[in-house]
Amino acid sequence: MKTPRILDPWAQTSPPPYIGHILRADDLGLTPEQRKQLVVQWSADERAAIFWYDDRVRAVVVHQPHGVETGRGLAINDKVDQLYRLYDESPTETRLVELPADEAKSGHGHMEVRRFDQLGVAFMIQKDRVIAIALYPAKTNP
């Protein structure tokens, strides 16, 4: 892991693509002023991030490393039908995210985001695979 740094990733001009789509600023339950004190620790390859506030983990995002899974046994790179079997609750939100033109040229023009705010988990899907998982505080009234 890289050295943690104080950072509001949503205030950056070009945050990683999964920040803002799979994990939103309001998922952390922090005010904009509190987000200025958010400590983010990225993995060396920047495919995983831990979001800390007041010495507590507020969220975790993992993007594409194999072997990382949720408590229900869904891992990154699993087929999307496994997601549908394990998370059969109605998602809070399902939407398509269009990718920048340079990524769309590679044949991956869009991704799907499925959020389960009542569970505090969100998934990013590309083609037929889960490519990212975010864990954040569950919302009782999404």
Z-matrix of the N, CA and C atoms (Angstrom, degrees):
N
C 1 1.453
C 2 1.522 1 109.12
N 3 1.314 2 114.62 1 143.07
C 4 1.458 3 120.17 2 175.28
C 5 1.522 4 109.12 3 -74.24
N 6 1.316 5 115.69 4 163.87
C 7 1.452 6 120.76 5 177.03
C 8 1.522 7 109.56 6 -62.47
N 9 1.338 8 117.70 7 131.92
C 10 1.471 9 119.24 8 178.67
C 11 1.529 10 110.60 9 -62.00
N 12 1.318 11 115.57 10 148.50
C 13 1.467 12 119.03 11 176.00
C 14 1.521 13 109.48 12 -141.38
N 15 1.305 14 114.76 13 150.78
C 16 1.462 15 119.60 14 176.42
C 17 1.518 16 107.25 15 -74.24
N 18 1.326 17 114.91 16 127.26
C 19 1.451 18 119.23 17 -171.97
C 20 1.518 19 109.91 18 -165.54
N 21 1.308 20 116.57 19 136.66
C 22 1.462 21 121.77 20 169.26
C 23 1.526 22 106.23 21 -104.74
N 24 1.355 23 118.22 22 98.37
C 25 1.462 24 119.55 23 -174.80
C 26 1.523 25 114.02 24 -60.41
N 27 1.325 26 118.01 25 -25.09
C 28 1.460 27 120.93 26 -179.45
C 29 1.517 28 111.69 27 -76.53
N 30 1.332 29 117.14 28 -12.58
C 31 1.462 30 121.00 29 178.19
C 32 1.534 31 111.09 30 -92.21
N 33 1.325 32 118.50 31 -7.81
C 34 1.460 33 121.82 32 179.28
C 35 1.521 34 110.26 33 -72.13
N 36 1.326 35 115.99 34 151.73
C 37 1.468 36 118.80 35 178.76
C 38 1.517 37 112.23 36 -69.89
N 39 1.331 38 118.10 37 -32.18
C 40 1.467 39 119.53 38 177.11
C 41 1.532 40 110.01 39 -140.28
N 42 1.340 41 116.15 40 80.38
C 43 1.464 42 118.92 41 177.21
C 44 1.524 43 110.24 42 -70.22
N 45 1.333 44 117.92 43 161.47
C 46 1.472 45 118.85 44 175.23
C 47 1.525 46 109.53 45 -53.97
N 48 1.346 47 118.33 46 148.16
C 49 1.470 48 120.69 47 -172.61
C 50 1.523 49 114.44 48 -60.15
N 51 1.323 50 118.25 49 -27.81
C 52 1.460 51 118.64 50 -177.97
C 53 1.517 52 112.15 51 -81.28
N 54 1.337 53 118.15 52 -18.24
C 55 1.455 54 120.56 53 174.06
C 56 1.524 55 106.29 54 -77.99
N 57 1.293 56 116.66 55 123.37
C 58 1.461 57 120.26 56 -177.08
C 59 1.517 58 112.54 57 104.17
N 60 1.321 59 117.73 58 -29.36
C 61 1.460 60 120.60 59 176.76
C 62 1.525 61 110.17 60 -98.56
N 63 1.309 62 115.88 61 -55.86
C 64 1.460 63 118.95 62 -177.38
C 65 1.532 64 111.15 63 -88.82
N 66 1.323 65 117.38 64 -33.69
C 67 1.462 66 121.88 65 176.17
C 68 1.517 67 107.41 66 -122.87
N 69 1.314 68 115.65 67 121.41
C 70 1.463 69 120.98 68 -179.34
C 71 1.514 70 109.81 69 -103.82
N 72 1.298 71 115.84 70 157.10
C 73 1.462 72 121.06 71 -179.62
C 74 1.523 73 111.22 72 -56.98
N 75 1.330 74 118.28 73 -41.01
C 76 1.463 75 120.20 74 -177.76
C 77 1.525 76 113.31 75 -72.46
N 78 1.354 77 118.08 76 -13.09
C 79 1.466 78 120.52 77 175.92
C 80 1.526 79 111.71 78 -63.78
N 81 1.308 80 116.92 79 -26.27
C 82 1.459 81 120.73 80 -176.92
C 83 1.520 82 112.68 81 -78.94
N 84 1.315 83 117.63 82 -14.76
C 85 1.458 84 120.60 83 -179.34
C 86 1.519 85 112.64 84 69.43
N 87 1.323 86 116.46 85 28.96
C 88 1.463 87 121.55 86 -179.19
C 89 1.517 88 110.31 87 -114.63
N 90 1.311 89 116.17 88 149.84
C 91 1.460 90 121.03 89 174.68
C 92 1.531 91 108.31 90 -76.08
N 93 1.331 92 118.16 91 162.21
C 94 1.470 93 119.77 92 175.90
C 95 1.542 94 111.66 93 -56.35
N 96 1.304 95 116.96 94 -35.60
C 97 1.469 96 120.30 95 178.40
C 98 1.529 97 110.90 96 -66.80
N 99 1.320 98 117.51 97 -41.42
C 100 1.468 99 121.23 98 177.88
C 101 1.521 100 111.43 99 -66.69
N 102 1.336 101 116.95 100 -35.53
C 103 1.470 102 119.98 101 179.15
C 104 1.516 103 112.12 102 -60.99
N 105 1.316 104 117.29 103 -24.22
C 106 1.468 105 120.62 104 176.93
C 107 1.524 106 111.44 105 -65.87
N 108 1.313 107 117.92 106 -17.90
C 109 1.463 108 123.09 107 178.32
C 110 1.534 109 111.95 108 -104.90
N 111 1.315 110 117.02 109 9.55
C 112 1.451 111 122.45 110 180.00
C 113 1.528 112 109.25 111 -68.28
N 114 1.312 113 116.23 112 133.36
C 115 1.459 114 121.60 113 176.60
C 116 1.517 115 107.44 114 -105.87
N 117 1.321 116 115.89 115 125.03
C 118 1.453 117 121.63 116 -179.09
C 119 1.522 118 108.36 117 -116.48
N 120 1.328 119 115.32 118 129.10
C 121 1.458 120 121.01 119 177.41
C 122 1.525 121 107.58 120 -117.72
N 123 1.326 122 115.82 121 117.66
C 124 1.459 123 122.68 122 -177.60
C 125 1.517 124 109.93 123 -99.99
N 126 1.318 125 116.48 124 149.42
C 127 1.460 126 120.51 125 170.86
C 128 1.526 127 108.11 126 -69.58
N 129 1.316 128 116.68 127 164.99
C 130 1.463 129 120.76 128 -177.82
C 131 1.532 130 111.71 129 -58.29
N 132 1.338 131 117.43 130 -35.31
C 133 1.465 132 120.22 131 -179.72
C 134 1.531 133 112.77 132 -92.02
N 135 1.323 134 117.15 133 4.26
C 136 1.465 135 124.37 134 179.04
C 137 1.529 136 112.85 135 59.24
N 138 1.319 137 116.96 136 30.11
C 139 1.462 138 120.97 137 176.37
C 140 1.518 139 111.51 138 -102.63
N 141 1.306 140 117.31 139 -1.21
C 142 1.461 141 121.52 140 176.50
C 143 1.523 142 107.90 141 -142.61
N 144 1.325 143 115.48 142 142.41
C 145 1.459 144 120.43 143 179.57
C 146 1.518 145 109.43 144 -142.59
N 147 1.324 146 114.80 145 141.38
C 148 1.461 147 121.59 146 174.54
C 149 1.524 148 106.32 147 -115.51
N 150 1.318 149 116.04 148 130.28
C 151 1.458 150 122.63 149 -177.88
C 152 1.523 151 108.56 150 -106.59
N 153 1.326 152 117.19 151 118.12
C 154 1.463 153 123.72 152 -177.32
C 155 1.521 154 110.01 153 -112.63
N 156 1.299 155 115.54 154 141.74
C 157 1.462 156 120.78 155 169.79
C 158 1.520 157 107.15 156 -144.11
N 159 1.317 158 116.18 157 130.43
C 160 1.464 159 122.23 158 178.58
C 161 1.535 160 110.61 159 54.37
N 162 1.337 161 115.82 160 45.14
C 163 1.469 162 123.93 161 177.91
C 164 1.532 163 113.63 162 61.28
N 165 1.325 164 117.62 163 24.00
C 166 1.464 165 121.87 164 176.24
C 167 1.517 166 109.68 165 -128.61
N 168 1.321 167 115.20 166 142.90
C 169 1.457 168 119.80 167 175.54
C 170 1.523 169 107.98 168 -71.80
N 171 1.323 170 115.95 169 124.82
C 172 1.474 171 120.97 170 178.51
C 173 1.518 172 111.56 171 -100.16
N 174 1.340 173 117.45 172 -28.53
C 175 1.463 174 120.43 173 -179.24
C 176 1.527 175 109.41 174 -165.22
N 177 1.326 176 114.70 175 158.87
C 178 1.464 177 122.69 176 175.33
C 179 1.520 178 106.76 177 -135.56
N 180 1.325 179 116.18 178 134.88
C 181 1.459 180 121.32 179 175.23
C 182 1.516 181 107.82 180 -126.38
N 183 1.320 182 115.88 181 131.89
C 184 1.460 183 121.74 182 176.22
C 185 1.514 184 106.87 183 -126.60
N 186 1.335 185 115.28 184 130.54
C 187 1.461 186 121.04 185 -175.66
C 188 1.520 187 109.50 186 -125.73
N 189 1.278 188 118.82 187 103.38
C 190 1.453 189 130.89 188 171.42
C 191 1.519 190 119.50 189 79.18
N 192 1.323 191 124.39 190 -14.99
C 193 1.464 192 116.85 191 177.84
C 194 1.523 193 110.28 192 -63.66
N 195 1.304 194 116.48 193 142.34
C 196 1.464 195 121.43 194 179.58
C 197 1.521 196 109.70 195 -76.66
N 198 1.325 197 115.80 196 152.20
C 199 1.449 198 120.91 197 172.64
C 200 1.513 199 115.04 198 90.23
N 201 1.323 200 118.91 199 -10.05
C 202 1.458 201 121.02 200 177.28
C 203 1.515 202 107.39 201 -85.40
N 204 1.320 203 116.82 202 131.72
C 205 1.453 204 118.03 203 -177.04
C 206 1.521 205 111.40 204 -141.47
N 207 1.330 206 114.77 205 165.20
C 208 1.456 207 121.65 206 176.65
C 209 1.519 208 108.72 207 -85.11
N 210 1.321 209 116.68 208 173.21
C 211 1.454 210 121.32 209 178.82
C 212 1.517 211 113.13 210 -63.20
N 213 1.312 212 117.71 211 -19.18
C 214 1.467 213 121.13 212 179.27
C 215 1.517 214 112.29 213 -90.27
N 216 1.324 215 117.20 214 0.99
C 217 1.452 216 119.68 215 176.39
C 218 1.513 217 115.03 216 91.55
N 219 1.315 218 118.80 217 18.79
C 220 1.458 219 121.49 218 177.32
C 221 1.529 220 107.70 219 -96.32
N 222 1.309 221 116.87 220 125.66
C 223 1.463 222 121.84 221 -177.54
C 224 1.520 223 110.53 222 -111.54
N 225 1.309 224 115.21 223 156.84
C 226 1.453 225 120.46 224 173.45
C 227 1.520 226 107.83 225 -61.47
N 228 1.291 227 115.40 226 139.43
C 229 1.448 228 126.61 227 -177.95
C 230 1.533 229 112.44 228 83.05
N 231 1.346 230 118.09 229 1.39
C 232 1.461 231 119.86 230 172.57
C 233 1.521 232 109.13 231 -68.18
N 234 1.319 233 115.53 232 154.28
C 235 1.463 234 120.23 233 176.74
C 236 1.526 235 109.61 234 -68.90
N 237 1.308 236 115.92 235 149.76
C 238 1.452 237 121.93 236 -175.48
C 239 1.526 238 111.91 237 -63.39
N 240 1.341 239 119.22 238 -28.87
C 241 1.459 240 119.11 239 179.13
C 242 1.531 241 111.66 240 -65.71
N 243 1.331 242 117.82 241 -26.41
C 244 1.467 243 121.26 242 173.47
C 245 1.537 244 109.98 243 -66.61
N 246 1.312 245 116.81 244 -39.95
C 247 1.468 246 121.35 245 175.75
C 248 1.520 247 109.60 246 -59.18
N 249 1.326 248 117.66 247 -47.46
C 250 1.460 249 121.34 248 -178.16
C 251 1.525 250 112.01 249 -63.90
N 252 1.318 251 117.70 250 -34.19
C 253 1.467 252 120.60 251 178.05
C 254 1.530 253 111.71 252 -71.31
N 255 1.330 254 117.06 253 -43.32
C 256 1.469 255 120.58 254 -175.72
C 257 1.523 256 113.38 255 -80.11
N 258 1.319 257 116.75 256 -31.00
C 259 1.469 258 121.57 257 -179.18
C 260 1.518 259 107.56 258 -115.78
N 261 1.338 260 115.16 259 73.64
C 262 1.460 261 119.20 260 -176.40
C 263 1.526 262 112.67 261 -86.97
N 264 1.349 263 117.80 262 -1.20
C 265 1.460 264 120.17 263 173.52
C 266 1.532 265 108.51 264 -65.42
N 267 1.302 266 115.84 265 159.35
C 268 1.459 267 119.32 266 174.96
C 269 1.517 268 108.88 267 -70.82
N 270 1.330 269 117.41 268 127.58
C 271 1.460 270 118.51 269 177.87
C 272 1.523 271 110.42 270 -67.64
N 273 1.317 272 115.74 271 150.60
C 274 1.458 273 121.16 272 174.44
C 275 1.522 274 109.48 273 -64.85
N 276 1.335 275 114.79 274 -35.73
C 277 1.465 276 119.69 275 -177.20
C 278 1.522 277 108.86 276 -155.15
N 279 1.318 278 115.56 277 141.62
C 280 1.460 279 122.91 278 170.68
C 281 1.515 280 105.93 279 -133.50
N 282 1.336 281 116.29 280 125.95
C 283 1.463 282 117.79 281 179.91
C 284 1.514 283 110.62 282 -153.17
N 285 1.322 284 115.38 283 157.94
C 286 1.451 285 121.86 284 176.37
C 287 1.515 286 109.43 285 -93.04
N 288 1.317 287 115.71 286 143.26
C 289 1.461 288 122.80 287 176.82
C 290 1.517 289 106.81 288 -119.66
N 291 1.316 290 117.02 289 120.55
C 292 1.463 291 120.97 290 177.47
C 293 1.523 292 109.10 291 -78.60
N 294 1.310 293 115.95 292 138.41
C 295 1.455 294 121.53 293 -179.50
C 296 1.524 295 110.61 294 -90.54
N 297 1.347 296 116.55 295 158.38
C 298 1.467 297 119.17 296 175.44
C 299 1.528 298 110.73 297 -58.41
N 300 1.310 299 116.62 298 155.94
C 301 1.462 300 122.40 299 -174.62
C 302 1.519 301 112.79 300 -55.58
N 303 1.340 302 118.23 301 -38.78
C 304 1.465 303 119.80 302 -178.21
C 305 1.529 304 111.42 303 -65.45
N 306 1.326 305 118.78 304 -33.38
C 307 1.464 306 121.37 305 176.88
C 308 1.527 307 110.80 306 -79.71
N 309 1.319 308 117.56 307 -32.73
C 310 1.464 309 121.23 308 -179.69
C 311 1.521 310 111.27 309 -65.54
N 312 1.347 311 117.47 310 -29.54
C 313 1.463 312 121.22 311 178.95
C 314 1.521 313 111.62 312 -61.18
N 315 1.322 314 117.39 313 -28.24
C 316 1.461 315 120.43 314 -177.85
C 317 1.528 316 112.11 315 -78.46
N 318 1.328 317 116.78 316 4.43
C 319 1.462 318 119.99 317 178.26
C 320 1.513 319 113.45 318 92.05
N 321 1.315 320 118.05 319 7.53
C 322 1.468 321 122.82 320 179.63
C 323 1.524 322 108.31 321 -115.50
N 324 1.318 323 117.44 322 64.10
C 325 1.451 324 122.50 323 -171.63
C 326 1.511 325 116.89 324 -66.40
N 327 1.331 326 117.56 325 -21.70
C 328 1.458 327 118.77 326 -179.83
C 329 1.529 328 110.40 327 -153.30
N 330 1.309 329 113.90 328 164.74
C 331 1.458 330 121.96 329 174.78
C 332 1.516 331 107.32 330 -129.36
N 333 1.317 332 116.45 331 159.02
C 334 1.457 333 121.50 332 175.31
C 335 1.519 334 108.41 333 -110.50
N 336 1.326 335 116.29 334 137.55
C 337 1.455 336 122.23 335 174.79
C 338 1.523 337 107.68 336 -111.84
N 339 1.329 338 116.57 337 128.43
C 340 1.479 339 122.67 338 175.04
C 341 1.512 340 106.54 339 -121.13
N 342 1.326 341 116.23 340 119.43
C 343 1.464 342 122.56 341 -177.28
C 344 1.527 343 109.68 342 -112.65
N 345 1.322 344 115.17 343 138.93
C 346 1.456 345 123.09 344 175.54
C 347 1.524 346 106.80 345 -125.20
N 348 1.327 347 116.17 346 77.49
C 349 1.468 348 120.88 347 -174.71
C 350 1.520 349 112.39 348 -60.90
N 351 1.344 350 118.17 349 -31.68
C 352 1.459 351 120.89 350 179.90
C 353 1.530 352 111.15 351 -67.20
N 354 1.338 353 117.25 352 -20.45
C 355 1.465 354 122.19 353 177.15
C 356 1.530 355 112.20 354 -103.31
N 357 1.327 356 116.83 355 -16.97
C 358 1.459 357 120.91 356 -177.12
C 359 1.520 358 112.25 357 74.87
N 360 1.332 359 116.13 358 41.08
C 361 1.463 360 120.24 359 179.43
C 362 1.526 361 109.02 360 -144.05
N 363 1.330 362 115.02 361 143.81
C 364 1.463 363 121.02 362 177.38
C 365 1.524 364 108.33 363 -139.95
N 366 1.328 365 114.91 364 152.99
C 367 1.456 366 120.62 365 -177.35
C 368 1.515 367 109.66 366 -131.29
N 369 1.335 368 115.55 367 145.51
C 370 1.444 369 121.44 368 171.33
C 371 1.516 370 106.67 369 -112.55
N 372 1.328 371 116.18 370 132.03
C 373 1.456 372 122.89 371 -175.29
C 374 1.519 373 108.27 372 -121.25
N 375 1.327 374 115.43 373 133.54
C 376 1.457 375 119.86 374 174.40
C 377 1.514 376 107.53 375 -131.62
N 378 1.330 377 114.58 376 130.81
C 379 1.461 378 120.98 377 -170.25
C 380 1.516 379 107.29 378 55.93
N 381 1.301 380 120.06 379 -119.51
C 382 1.465 381 120.13 380 -178.45
C 383 1.525 382 111.98 381 -116.09
N 384 1.346 383 117.32 382 26.38
C 385 1.465 384 121.78 383 -176.37
C 386 1.528 385 111.94 384 -127.27
N 387 1.329 386 115.34 385 147.22
C 388 1.467 387 121.48 386 171.73
C 389 1.524 388 106.73 387 -79.32
N 390 1.348 389 117.09 388 121.06
C 391 1.463 390 119.30 389 -176.94
C 392 1.522 391 113.04 390 -110.71
N 393 1.340 392 117.69 391 -11.06
C 394 1.468 393 119.74 392 178.79
C 395 1.517 394 109.49 393 -155.38
N 396 1.328 395 115.24 394 147.93
C 397 1.460 396 122.83 395 177.70
C 398 1.521 397 107.79 396 -133.04
N 399 1.332 398 116.48 397 135.27
C 400 1.465 399 121.54 398 174.36
C 401 1.520 400 108.86 399 -122.16
N 402 1.310 401 116.40 400 137.02
C 403 1.464 402 122.92 401 174.68
C 404 1.513 403 107.14 402 -117.80
N 405 1.342 404 116.18 403 133.48
C 406 1.455 405 121.51 404 -177.37
C 407 1.516 406 108.08 405 -151.84
N 408 1.337 407 118.31 406 169.50
C 409 1.477 408 119.07 407 -178.98
C 410 1.531 409 111.21 408 -58.46
N 411 1.319 410 115.95 409 131.02
C 412 1.470 411 121.39 410 177.87
C 413 1.518 412 109.87 411 -64.55
N 414 1.320 413 115.40 412 146.85
C 415 1.450 414 121.31 413 179.56
C 416 1.530 415 107.83 414 -107.73
N 417 1.299 416 116.31 415 126.83
C 418 1.461 417 119.37 416 -178.40
C 419 1.508 418 112.57 417 -74.46
N 420 1.330 419 117.72 418 -28.24
C 421 1.473 420 121.35 419 178.12
C 422 1.520 421 109.44 420 -128.19
N 423 1.353 422 117.77 421 75.10
C 424 1.467 423 118.87 422 -177.50
C 425 1.526 424 111.37 423 -67.04
